[in-house]
Structures are given as structure tokens and as C-alpha cells.
Amino acid sequence: MALDDAESEALERVARQGFGRPETYGPSAPTSVVALLPYIGKARTRGFSVIVEVFAPGMSAMSAPVRTLAGNVLGVVTIAGPMSRLPEGRMLQIGPSLMATAAEIAEASGASSLFRVKAA
């Protein structure tokens, strides 16, 4: 399977950081590259990430990147909460609104000199 640049970069970051100790995360936390790749692939396809019981037991979260017009990532917008209030189906349902919010923040960030890319 050939990886694109973004996937390769994500895997390089994980290789540097490691997966951590499984007992410090949720029961669904990936503990290998093979287990991580589906998370990356689904996030790329949807445009936002979704995790359920990955960071902590009973918790779920979703996030979307805030990007400049050039495609550079400024940050992320994240929604997190208990699985009882934020099940995977609900996250998939509100995903488009999350992405729209990230796009609005990206557009507004152009007004700040802090987020402008300086020419070399």
C-alpha cells in the first residue's frame, strides 16, 4: 500500500513519539501502525477525525483541521464528551457542521497577522 505525503508524515510523527503505554489510554487505542492506519484513512476520507474510547474509557471525540488558504494547518477544532452524549453516529451526523466551523475560523484567522505566513 502506497502512502501519500500526509500519511507518511503522520506515521513519522508516531514513530518519533511512540504509542505510549496501552494502560494509560482507552480500550480502543491503536497500539500499532496497522491499527492506526484505518483511523488516518477514515479521517482523510471524511475530512475530520472520530475516536471512541481511544484517549480514555467512556469518552469520544472528533476534530477538524483549521487550514489557511495555502492548506497549512493552523490548529484544530475539537468536540469531546462522554460516549453516552456523543456516540459515533452523532459525531458522523454533526461532522459537516464541525468542518464548517473550522472553515469559518480559518477565514477569520486571515484578519490576524499572527496567522499570516511570512515570505522567506
C-alpha positions in Angstrom: 0.0 0.0 0.0 1.5 3.3 -1.1 1.1 6.2 1.4 0.8 9.8 0.4 2.9 12.6 1.9 0.4 13.4 4.7 0.1 9.8 5.8 3.8 9.3 5.7 4.3 12.4 7.9 1.7 11.2 10.4 3.4 7.9 10.6 6.8 9.5 11.0 5.4 11.6 13.9 4.0 8.5 15.6 7.4 6.7 15.1 9.1 9.6 16.9 6.6 9.8 19.7 5.6 6.2 20.0 2.3 4.7 21.0 2.7 5.1 24.8 1.7 2.6 27.4 -1.7 1.0 26.5 -2.9 1.1 30.1 -2.8 4.9 30.1 -5.3 5.2 27.2 -8.8 3.9 26.4 -9.6 0.3 25.4 -9.8 1.1 21.7 -6.5 3.0 21.4 -4.4 1.8 18.5 -1.1 0.1 19.6 0.5 -0.5 16.2 0.8 1.2 12.8 -1.5 -1.4 11.3 -4.2 -0.4 13.9 -3.6 3.3 13.3 -3.9 3.3 9.5 -7.7 2.9 9.4 -8.1 6.0 11.7 -5.9 8.0 9.4 -7.7 6.8 6.3 -11.2 7.5 7.6 -10.2 10.9 8.8 -8.7 11.7 5.4 -11.9 10.5 3.6 -14.3 12.3 5.9 -12.2 15.4 6.5 -12.5 15.1 10.2 -11.4 12.5 12.8 -13.6 10.4 15.1 -12.4 8.4 18.1 -14.4 6.4 20.5 -12.7 5.1 23.8 -9.2 5.9 22.3 -8.0 8.6 24.7 -10.0 7.5 27.7 -12.5 4.9 28.6 -16.1 6.1 28.1 -15.0 9.2 26.1 -15.3 10.1 22.4 -14.0 13.0 20.4 -13.9 14.4 17.0 -11.8 17.1 15.4 -11.3 19.0 12.1 -8.3 21.0 11.0 -8.3 24.7 10.6 -6.4 25.4 7.4 -5.0 28.5 5.7 -5.9 29.1 2.1 -2.5 27.6 1.2 -3.5 24.4 3.1 -1.3 24.9 6.1 -2.8 23.7 9.4 -3.2 26.5 12.0 -4.9 24.3 14.6 -7.9 22.1 15.2 -11.5 22.4 16.4 -12.3 19.6 18.7 -15.6 18.3 20.3 -15.2 15.8 23.1 -17.6 14.2 25.6 -18.9 11.1 27.2 -19.9 8.3 24.7 -23.5 8.5 26.1 -23.8 12.0 24.8 -21.5 11.8 21.8 -21.8 8.4 20.2 -20.1 7.7 16.9 -23.4 8.1 14.9 -23.9 11.5 16.4 -20.4 12.6 15.6 -20.8 11.5 11.9 -24.0 13.5 11.8 -22.5 16.7 13.1 -19.2 16.3 11.2 -20.2 18.7 8.4 -21.0 21.4 11.0 -17.7 20.8 12.6 -15.9 21.2 9.3 -17.9 24.4 8.5 -16.9 25.8 11.9 -13.2 25.0 11.2 -13.5 26.8 7.8 -15.1 29.8 9.4 -12.3 30.1 11.9 -9.7 29.7 9.1 -11.4 32.5 7.1 -11.5 34.8 10.2 -7.8 34.0 11.0 -6.8 35.8 7.9 -7.6 39.1 9.7 -4.8 38.4 12.2 -1.2 39.0 11.4 -0.3 36.1 13.8 -1.6 33.6 11.3 -0.1 35.0 8.1 2.8 33.1 6.5 5.8 35.3 6.2 7.8 35.2 3.0 11.3 33.8 3.3 
